[in-house]
Amino acid sequence: MSASRSTSTPEEVERGPPTLNIGVIGHVAHGKSTLVRAIICVKTMQHKAELVCNITIKLGYANGKIYRCEDGSCGRMARHRSTGTGPGTAPQQCNGNLALIRRISFVDCPGHEVLMRTMLSGSSIFDAAILLVSANESCPQPQTVEHLAALSATNLKASSILVLQNKVDLVGAEAAAKHADAVRRFLHGTVAEGAPIIPLSAQFGINVDTVLEHIARVPAPAHNLATAARMTIIRSFDINRPGSSIDDLRGGVAVGSLTQGVLHVNDNIEVRPGLVTHDRSSGTTTWIPLFSKVTTLSAESQKLTTQFRELCRGDRLVGHVLGQPSSLSPMYATLRFRCEKGGLTDPLNIGDSILLHVGSAAMKGTVKKVKGGEVIVALAGPVCAEIGEAVAISRLIKGHWRLAGSGKILGGKEAKMAD
C-alpha cells in the first residue's frame, strides 16, 4: 500500500504518484534479491534460514521511490534516481530539479522449485514483473519456465514485464549476444513476447539506471479507489515479544496490497475466511469471518496492524482477504472454472487431486466434473473469490506441487457460514 492510498481520500490518491507492485521472479540464484538491493539498498532476505542458506524462502518485500530530473540537465542515463523509504533515505541530488514520479513495492519471490507455491501466492498482487535470466547459464532454466508460465494467470501484458539478462559481467560480449537471442526465442509465444531485454550486472550496479527508466514507463495499474477497500494478504506475523505484559501487547500485522479502495486508521474491517472448522462426523466445513479494527498503518512498508494478534502469527492469515465489513466476495466450497486455451500440460480427469491458487490462497481440491473445458472442483476448505478472477492450477509431481495450467473462475457453490 502506498502512503497516499492508505491515509488519503480517493481524490488525493489519484493526484499522487502511482504505486506499482513489482514481482521479481526467475530461477534460483539468478540475482533477484541482489537486483532489489542494487535499486533501493534494501536486503529482502531477513529470516534466519534465508541468511544461513543464502536463498529466498519466504516472500520478501521492499519499498522504494523513483525520481526523475525534470529539466533534463542530468542527461538520459542519469535522469532517473531511486531510493528506499526508510528514515534518512533521500535520492542523490543532481544539478536539476528531482521530482517523485513513482512509488514501487518489490515482491521478491523464491526461485527454488519446492517453493513454487510461495511464488504463486505473491503473484496475486503483481502490477508488473521483472524476470531475471542469468547470462552465464543456458536459457531457459526450469524455474524460468515455470515462473513465466505463472504470469499467464496474472493478466499482465508485455508492456508490464521487463526481462533482465543478469550477470553479463561474467561472460564476453559475443556470448552475451548469443544468450540474448536464446532468451528472445524462449519468450516467443509467451505473455512476455515483445518485452524489453536489458543486459545488467546487479552485483556491480551496471545498467540499473536503464532498468529505472523502463520501470518508470510501465503503465500505472487501474485500481478503483472509490469502492470498498479490499486487501490481499501475503504475509502476517505477531510483533509481540515473549513474556510481554498484557498492557504492552499490540495487535498482529498483516502484509499485503490493496487491490481497490482506501483504508484508514480506525476503520472497521472483516477478514475472510477467518476461522475455518471441519466437522469430521458430518463431513461439513464452515467458516466464521473475523472482525477487527485497523490500529496502525505503515504504508511505506506495506504493513497494517489489527486488533487480533494470535491469528496473525506465523503467516496464518496468508490466503485471507481483508476489507470493509459485508463488502467482500463470497466464500466458495466448490469452484467452477474454465481452463485457458493451451493452459494445461495434461487434461484433468474426474477424481484428480489438484492445488488451486486463488489470490494468495492455495487450496487443495478434487475434480468432480470436466466438460467442454469447464471444470468443477470440490475444495478442502473455503476460498474467497470473485467471478472472472484468475486461478492457477498445480499438480503433485514427484512429491512437489508444480504449475500445470491456469483458468478463469465462472462460479461455484458457496460455503456455509457457521451460525
LUMNUTI-636154 format. One record per residue (C-alpha): x, y, z; residue in three letters. Coordinates in nm, 3 decimals. Last residue first. Example, Ala and Ser with C-alpha at 12.3 -4.5 7.8 and 13.67 -1.06 7.14 Angstrom:
{{1.367,-0.106,0.714},'ser'};
{{1.230,-0.450,0.780},'ala'};
***
This chain:
{{-2.417,-1.991,1.299},'asp'};
{{-2.121,-2.104,1.092},'ala'};
{{-2.101,-1.981,0.734},'met'};
{{-2.169,-2.244,0.470},'lys'};
{{-1.954,-2.234,0.158},'ala'};
{{-2.095,-2.102,-0.168},'glu'};
{{-2.123,-2.335,-0.466},'lys'};
{{-1.933,-2.225,-0.774},'gly'};
{{-1.883,-1.953,-1.031},'gly'};
{{-1.703,-1.885,-1.358},'leu'};
{{-1.345,-1.856,-1.231},'ile'};
{{-1.087,-1.813,-1.507},'lys'};
{{-0.809,-2.061,-1.585},'gly'};
{{-0.447,-2.162,-1.541},'ser'};
{{-0.212,-2.453,-1.604},'gly'};
{{0.013,-2.724,-1.460},'ala'};
{{0.229,-2.547,-1.202},'leu'};
{{0.418,-2.799,-0.992},'arg'};
{{0.332,-2.919,-0.640},'trp'};
{{0.616,-3.137,-0.518},'his'};
{{0.636,-3.509,-0.426},'gly'};
{{0.743,-3.632,-0.766},'lys'};
{{0.467,-3.434,-0.938},'ile'};
{{0.164,-3.311,-0.741},'leu'};
{{-0.036,-3.090,-0.973},'arg'};
{{-0.087,-2.715,-0.971},'ser'};
{{-0.363,-2.499,-1.120},'ile'};
{{-0.360,-2.119,-1.123},'ala'};
{{-0.688,-1.927,-1.094},'val'};
{{-0.769,-1.588,-1.242},'ala'};
{{-1.071,-1.393,-1.118},'glu'};
{{-1.370,-1.370,-1.353},'gly'};
{{-1.623,-1.423,-1.074},'ile'};
{{-1.456,-1.324,-0.747},'glu'};
{{-1.307,-1.550,-0.481},'ala'};
{{-1.285,-1.605,-0.106},'cys'};
{{-1.192,-1.972,-0.057},'val'};
{{-1.350,-2.231,0.172},'pro'};
{{-1.164,-2.553,0.258},'gly'};
{{-1.083,-2.890,0.101},'ala'};
{{-1.233,-2.764,-0.224},'leu'};
{{-1.465,-2.958,-0.454},'ala'};
{{-1.358,-2.880,-0.812},'val'};
{{-1.580,-2.823,-1.116},'ile'};
{{-1.402,-2.793,-1.451},'val'};
{{-1.510,-2.629,-1.775},'glu'};
{{-1.316,-2.701,-2.096},'gly'};
{{-1.612,-2.872,-2.255},'gly'};
{{-1.696,-3.089,-1.956},'lys'};
{{-1.496,-3.196,-1.653},'val'};
{{-1.670,-3.275,-1.324},'lys'};
{{-1.573,-3.357,-0.966},'lys'};
{{-1.202,-3.269,-0.960},'val'};
{{-1.077,-3.286,-0.602},'thr'};
{{-0.933,-2.986,-0.419},'gly'};
{{-0.636,-2.846,-0.234},'lys'};
{{-0.630,-2.475,-0.156},'met'};
{{-0.360,-2.215,-0.209},'ala'};
{{-0.475,-1.864,-0.118},'ala'};
{{-0.281,-1.555,-0.230},'ser'};
{{-0.540,-1.473,-0.495},'gly'};
{{-0.683,-1.808,-0.595},'val'};
{{-0.421,-2.081,-0.631},'his'};
{{-0.579,-2.423,-0.682},'leu'};
{{-0.397,-2.742,-0.585},'leu'};
{{-0.504,-3.062,-0.757},'ile'};
{{-0.628,-3.413,-0.672},'ser'};
{{-0.774,-3.588,-0.976},'asp'};
{{-1.103,-3.770,-0.918},'gly'};
{{-1.257,-3.676,-1.251},'ile'};
{{-0.986,-3.610,-1.506},'asn'};
{{-0.783,-3.301,-1.589},'leu'};
{{-0.609,-3.286,-1.926},'pro'};
{{-0.226,-3.269,-1.930},'asp'};
{{0.006,-2.964,-1.951},'thr'};
{{-0.294,-2.740,-1.907},'leu'};
{{-0.336,-2.382,-2.029},'gly'};
{{-0.348,-2.444,-2.402},'gly'};
{{-0.661,-2.233,-2.409},'lys'};
{{-0.731,-2.122,-2.053},'glu'};
{{-0.923,-2.366,-1.837},'cys'};
{{-1.274,-2.261,-1.747},'arg'};
{{-1.367,-2.250,-1.382},'phe'};
{{-1.626,-2.385,-1.143},'arg'};
{{-1.530,-2.370,-0.778},'leu'};
{{-1.667,-2.565,-0.483},'thr'};
{{-1.685,-2.459,-0.118},'ala'};
{{-1.687,-2.089,-0.212},'tyr'};
{{-1.680,-1.782,0.011},'met'};
{{-1.847,-1.479,-0.143},'pro'};
{{-1.660,-1.156,-0.225},'ser'};
{{-1.601,-0.889,0.038},'leu'};
{{-1.823,-0.591,0.112},'ser'};
{{-2.004,-0.707,0.428},'ser'};
{{-1.742,-0.545,0.655},'pro'};
{{-1.468,-0.338,0.485},'gln'};
{{-1.178,-0.540,0.358},'gly'};
{{-0.928,-0.816,0.423},'leu'};
{{-0.879,-1.130,0.216},'val'};
{{-0.714,-1.443,0.353},'his'};
{{-0.460,-1.655,0.168},'gly'};
{{-0.183,-1.580,0.418},'val'};
{{-0.355,-1.512,0.751},'leu'};
{{-0.163,-1.782,0.940},'arg'};
{{0.170,-1.634,0.827},'asp'};
{{0.342,-1.742,1.151},'gly'};
{{0.130,-1.537,1.392},'arg'};
{{-0.157,-1.330,1.253},'cys'};
{{-0.422,-1.539,1.429},'leu'};
{{-0.276,-1.462,1.771},'glu'};
{{-0.260,-1.087,1.710},'arg'};
{{-0.619,-0.973,1.672},'phe'};
{{-0.652,-0.593,1.694},'gln'};
{{-0.512,-0.520,1.350},'thr'};
{{-0.183,-0.371,1.233},'thr'};
{{-0.127,-0.299,0.862},'leu'};
{{0.211,-0.324,0.697},'lys'};
{{0.307,-0.234,0.340},'gln'};
{{0.649,-0.097,0.448},'ser'};
{{0.579,0.257,0.326},'glu'};
{{0.216,0.204,0.423},'ala'};
{{0.273,0.157,0.791},'ser'};
{{-0.088,0.172,0.903},'leu'};
{{-0.188,0.140,1.267},'thr'};
{{-0.492,0.026,1.467},'thr'};
{{-0.713,-0.102,1.186},'val'};
{{-1.017,-0.254,1.351},'lys'};
{{-1.144,-0.610,1.384},'ser'};
{{-1.399,-0.857,1.259},'phe'};
{{-1.304,-1.214,1.173},'leu'};
{{-1.529,-1.416,0.946},'pro'};
{{-1.657,-1.756,1.063},'ile'};
{{-1.623,-2.057,0.835},'trp'};
{{-1.789,-2.396,0.800},'thr'};
{{-1.677,-2.732,0.665},'thr'};
{{-1.905,-3.034,0.661},'thr'};
{{-1.813,-3.404,0.672},'gly'};
{{-2.085,-3.477,0.927},'ser'};
{{-1.867,-3.664,1.177},'ser'};
{{-1.544,-3.497,1.065},'arg'};
{{-1.669,-3.144,1.130},'asp'};
{{-1.405,-2.911,0.982},'his'};
{{-1.395,-2.556,1.121},'thr'};
{{-1.247,-2.248,0.950},'val'};
{{-1.185,-1.926,1.143},'leu'};
{{-1.133,-1.622,0.921},'gly'};
{{-1.244,-1.686,0.561},'pro'};
{{-1.236,-1.389,0.524},'arg'};
{{-1.119,-1.086,0.723},'val'};
{{-1.356,-0.801,0.805},'glu'};
{{-1.252,-0.446,0.882},'ile'};
{{-1.363,-0.145,1.086},'asn'};
{{-1.155,0.161,1.001},'asp'};
{{-0.967,0.305,1.300},'asn'};
{{-0.666,0.404,1.083},'val'};
{{-0.766,0.449,0.721},'his'};
{{-0.803,0.220,0.420},'leu'};
{{-0.870,0.314,0.056},'val'};
{{-1.043,0.121,-0.223},'gly'};
{{-0.916,-0.149,-0.459},'gln'};
{{-0.639,-0.404,-0.497},'thr'};
{{-0.483,-0.300,-0.168},'leu'};
{{-0.164,-0.496,-0.122},'ser'};
{{-0.031,-0.720,0.150},'gly'};
{{0.118,-0.751,0.496},'val'};
{{-0.095,-0.818,0.803},'ala'};
{{0.046,-0.741,1.147},'val'};
{{-0.098,-0.864,1.475},'gly'};
{{-0.211,-0.634,1.755},'gly'};
{{-0.007,-0.496,2.044},'arg'};
{{0.052,-0.628,2.393},'leu'};
{{0.218,-0.388,2.639},'asp'};
{{-0.066,-0.375,2.892},'asp'};
{{-0.095,-0.753,2.891},'ile'};
{{0.272,-0.790,2.980},'ser'};
{{0.520,-0.916,2.723},'ser'};
{{0.679,-1.251,2.809},'gly'};
{{0.756,-1.347,2.451},'pro'};
{{0.791,-1.036,2.231},'arg'};
{{0.488,-0.904,2.049},'asn'};
{{0.525,-0.840,1.674},'ile'};
{{0.296,-1.123,1.560},'asp'};
{{0.306,-1.210,1.189},'phe'};
{{0.124,-1.199,0.859},'ser'};
{{0.230,-1.226,0.494},'arg'};
{{0.057,-1.229,0.153},'ile'};
{{-0.277,-1.072,0.247},'ile'};
{{-0.491,-0.944,-0.042},'thr'};
{{-0.660,-0.617,0.053},'met'};
{{-1.004,-0.497,-0.050},'arg'};
{{-1.137,-0.150,0.027},'ala'};
{{-1.494,-0.058,-0.073},'ala'};
{{-1.518,0.145,-0.396},'thr'};
{{-1.386,0.492,-0.484},'ala'};
{{-1.026,0.380,-0.529},'leu'};
{{-1.089,0.155,-0.829},'asn'};
{{-0.736,0.050,-0.919},'his'};
{{-0.602,0.083,-1.275},'ala'};
{{-0.235,-0.002,-1.256},'pro'};
{{0.010,0.260,-1.390},'ala'};
{{0.162,0.166,-1.726},'pro'};
{{0.531,0.073,-1.706},'val'};
{{0.741,0.364,-1.834},'arg'};
{{0.902,0.447,-1.498},'ala'};
{{1.010,0.083,-1.470},'ile'};
{{1.186,0.123,-1.806},'his'};
{{1.389,0.422,-1.691},'glu'};
{{1.471,0.250,-1.362},'leu'};
{{1.608,-0.052,-1.551},'val'};
{{1.821,0.179,-1.765},'thr'};
{{1.966,0.335,-1.448},'asp'};
{{2.049,-0.014,-1.320},'val'};
{{2.277,-0.057,-1.623},'asn'};
{{2.575,-0.176,-1.414},'ile'};
{{2.506,-0.181,-1.040},'gly'};
{{2.803,-0.408,-0.965},'phe'};
{{2.611,-0.711,-0.835},'gln'};
{{2.307,-0.626,-1.044},'ala'};
{{2.507,-0.664,-1.365},'ser'};
{{2.257,-0.599,-1.642},'leu'};
{{2.164,-0.653,-2.004},'pro'};
{{1.803,-0.540,-2.069},'ile'};
{{1.553,-0.746,-2.269},'ile'};
{{1.242,-0.536,-2.341},'pro'};
{{0.910,-0.725,-2.352},'ala'};
{{0.800,-0.822,-2.703},'gly'};
{{0.692,-1.171,-2.602},'glu'};
{{0.638,-1.171,-2.226},'ala'};
{{0.296,-1.343,-2.231},'val'};
{{0.456,-1.625,-2.427},'thr'};
{{0.469,-1.702,-2.800},'gly'};
{{0.834,-1.606,-2.835},'his'};
{{0.993,-1.556,-2.492},'leu'};
{{1.229,-1.852,-2.536},'phe'};
{{1.345,-1.728,-2.875},'arg'};
{{1.428,-1.389,-2.723},'arg'};
{{1.616,-1.551,-2.437},'val'};
{{1.822,-1.755,-2.685},'ala'};
{{1.900,-1.436,-2.881},'asp'};
{{2.010,-1.269,-2.556},'ala'};
{{2.242,-1.566,-2.489},'his'};
{{2.404,-1.523,-2.830},'lys'};
{{2.462,-1.152,-2.757},'ala'};
{{2.603,-1.227,-2.409},'ala'};
{{2.841,-1.486,-2.556},'ala'};
{{2.970,-1.233,-2.809},'glu'};
{{3.015,-0.960,-2.546},'ala'};
{{3.202,-1.186,-2.305},'gly'};
{{3.057,-1.350,-1.996},'val'};
{{3.071,-1.293,-1.620},'leu'};
{{2.994,-0.920,-1.633},'asp'};
{{2.668,-1.008,-1.809},'val'};
{{2.547,-1.134,-1.471},'lys'};
{{2.179,-1.050,-1.538},'asn'};
{{1.982,-1.052,-1.862},'gln'};
{{1.680,-0.864,-1.731},'leu'};
{{1.334,-0.921,-1.880},'val'};
{{1.083,-0.647,-1.801},'leu'};
{{0.708,-0.706,-1.794},'ile'};
{{0.425,-0.450,-1.777},'ser'};
{{0.418,-0.372,-2.151},'ser'};
{{0.420,-0.749,-2.217},'ala'};
{{0.077,-0.769,-2.058},'lys'};
{{-0.012,-0.897,-1.712},'leu'};
{{-0.341,-1.084,-1.664},'asn'};
{{-0.195,-1.266,-1.360},'thr'};
{{-0.258,-1.628,-1.462},'ala'};
{{-0.023,-1.609,-1.761},'ser'};
{{0.244,-1.482,-1.521},'leu'};
{{0.272,-1.831,-1.373},'ala'};
{{0.406,-1.961,-1.705},'ala'};
{{0.697,-1.718,-1.671},'leu'};
{{0.771,-1.856,-1.326},'his'};
{{0.759,-2.215,-1.452},'glu'};
{{0.989,-2.160,-1.749},'val'};
{{1.247,-1.962,-1.551},'thr'};
{{1.208,-2.226,-1.281},'gln'};
{{1.340,-2.497,-1.513},'pro'};
{{1.627,-2.293,-1.672},'gln'};
{{1.566,-2.141,-2.014},'pro'};
{{1.817,-2.032,-2.120},'cys'};
{{2.168,-2.166,-2.064},'ser'};
{{2.361,-2.024,-1.772},'glu'};
{{2.619,-1.743,-1.757},'asn'};
{{2.372,-1.478,-1.872},'ala'};
{{2.142,-1.536,-1.576},'ser'};
{{1.777,-1.464,-1.654},'val'};
{{1.577,-1.230,-1.431},'leu'};
{{1.206,-1.175,-1.496},'leu'};
{{1.078,-0.842,-1.366},'ile'};
{{0.701,-0.824,-1.321},'ala'};
{{0.426,-0.563,-1.313},'ala'};
{{0.107,-0.497,-1.120},'asp'};
{{0.167,-0.816,-0.920},'phe'};
{{-0.063,-0.878,-0.621},'ile'};
{{-0.164,-1.241,-0.691},'ser'};
{{0.192,-1.327,-0.793},'ser'};
{{0.294,-1.347,-0.426},'gly'};
{{0.085,-1.657,-0.361},'ser'};
{{0.220,-1.814,-0.681},'leu'};
{{0.578,-1.765,-0.561},'met'};
{{0.502,-1.934,-0.229},'thr'};
{{0.356,-2.239,-0.406},'arg'};
{{0.664,-2.254,-0.627},'met'};
{{0.882,-2.301,-0.320},'leu'};
{{0.992,-2.660,-0.398},'val'};
{{1.132,-2.543,-0.734},'glu'};
{{1.364,-2.283,-0.580},'his'};
{{1.330,-1.930,-0.715},'gly'};
{{1.182,-1.754,-0.413},'pro'};
{{0.983,-1.438,-0.496},'cys'};
{{1.095,-1.083,-0.412},'asp'};
{{0.784,-0.866,-0.412},'val'};
{{0.909,-0.514,-0.483},'phe'};
{{0.693,-0.213,-0.397},'ser'};
{{0.741,0.100,-0.607},'ile'};
{{0.639,0.463,-0.561},'arg'};
{{0.658,0.662,-0.880},'arg'};
{{0.730,1.009,-1.019},'ile'};
{{0.898,1.194,-0.732},'leu'};
{{1.055,1.504,-0.888},'ala'};
{{1.425,1.597,-0.892},'leu'};
{{1.502,1.951,-1.014},'asn'};
{{1.838,1.997,-1.182},'gly'};
{{2.205,1.976,-1.088},'asn'};
{{2.154,1.640,-0.918},'cys'};
{{2.095,1.518,-0.565},'gln'};
{{2.138,1.156,-0.469},'gln'};
{{1.798,1.037,-0.360},'pro'};
{{1.699,1.051,0.007},'ala'};
{{1.677,0.791,0.280},'thr'};
{{1.713,0.917,0.637},'gly'};
{{1.432,0.704,0.778},'pro'};
{{1.323,0.421,0.547},'gly'};
{{1.163,0.460,0.205},'thr'};
{{1.435,0.329,-0.024},'gly'};
{{1.592,0.530,-0.303},'thr'};
{{1.594,0.561,-0.680},'ser'};
{{1.730,0.807,-0.935},'arg'};
{{1.632,0.862,-1.300},'his'};
{{1.796,1.118,-1.531},'arg'};
{{2.144,0.970,-1.513},'ala'};
{{2.143,0.789,-1.849},'met'};
{{1.918,1.047,-2.018},'arg'};
{{2.119,1.358,-1.939},'gly'};
{{2.147,1.523,-1.599},'cys'};
{{2.023,1.869,-1.710},'ser'};
{{1.695,1.721,-1.832},'gly'};
{{1.474,1.982,-1.661},'asp'};
{{1.257,1.724,-1.483},'glu'};
{{1.527,1.509,-1.323},'cys'};
{{1.329,1.197,-1.236},'arg'};
{{1.271,1.026,-0.901},'tyr'};
{{1.181,0.666,-0.829},'ile'};
{{1.073,0.560,-0.481},'lys'};
{{1.120,0.245,-0.277},'gly'};
{{0.957,-0.040,-0.095},'asn'};
{{1.081,-0.385,-0.006},'ala'};
{{0.913,-0.723,0.020},'tyr'};
{{1.047,-1.073,0.052},'gly'};
{{0.819,-1.371,0.009},'leu'};
{{0.956,-1.657,0.215},'lys'};
{{1.246,-1.884,0.121},'ile'};
{{1.492,-1.652,-0.055},'thr'};
{{1.837,-1.812,-0.071},'ile'};
{{2.161,-1.755,0.120},'asn'};
{{2.119,-2.084,0.312},'cys'};
{{2.210,-1.937,0.653},'val'};
{{2.061,-1.593,0.581},'leu'};
{{1.740,-1.745,0.446},'glu'};
{{1.706,-1.978,0.745},'ala'};
{{1.749,-1.683,0.982},'lys'};
{{1.482,-1.471,0.815},'his'};
{{1.553,-1.129,0.665},'gln'};
{{1.629,-1.186,0.296},'met'};
{{1.488,-0.868,0.137},'thr'};
{{1.804,-0.661,0.174},'lys'};
{{1.722,-0.299,0.092},'val'};
{{1.957,-0.065,-0.098},'cys'};
{{1.680,0.059,-0.333},'ile'};
{{1.793,-0.046,-0.681},'ile'};
{{2.101,-0.260,-0.615},'ala'};
{{1.934,-0.432,-0.317},'arg'};
{{1.634,-0.523,-0.531},'val'};
{{1.866,-0.660,-0.800},'leu'};
{{2.065,-0.866,-0.549},'thr'};
{{1.743,-1.024,-0.425},'ser'};
{{1.660,-1.141,-0.777},'lys'};
{{2.012,-1.241,-0.882},'gly'};
{{1.978,-1.560,-1.088},'his'};
{{2.043,-1.776,-0.781},'ala'};
{{1.719,-1.978,-0.819},'val'};
{{1.535,-1.927,-1.147},'his'};
{{1.326,-1.616,-1.208},'gly'};
{{1.090,-1.369,-1.049},'ile'};
{{1.082,-1.015,-0.908},'val'};
{{0.717,-0.912,-0.878},'gly'};
{{0.659,-0.538,-0.899},'ile'};
{{0.375,-0.373,-0.708},'asn'};
{{0.348,-0.024,-0.860},'leu'};
{{0.226,0.286,-0.679},'thr'};
{{0.120,0.589,-0.882},'pro'};
{{0.242,0.941,-0.799},'pro'};
{{-0.029,1.150,-0.630},'gly'};
{{-0.337,1.311,-0.789},'arg'};
{{-0.545,0.992,-0.785},'glu'};
{{-0.456,0.935,-0.419},'val'};
{{-0.585,1.279,-0.323},'glu'};
{{-0.920,1.213,-0.494},'glu'};
{{-0.953,0.872,-0.328},'pro'};
{{-0.907,1.035,0.015},'thr'};
{{-0.582,0.990,0.200},'ser'};
{{-0.422,0.755,0.454},'thr'};
{{-0.389,0.419,0.282},'ser'};
{{-0.351,0.523,-0.081},'arg'};
{{-0.121,0.811,-0.003},'ser'};
{{0.119,0.601,0.198},'ala'};
{{0.130,0.343,-0.077},'ser'};
{{0.000,0.000,0.000},'met'};
***
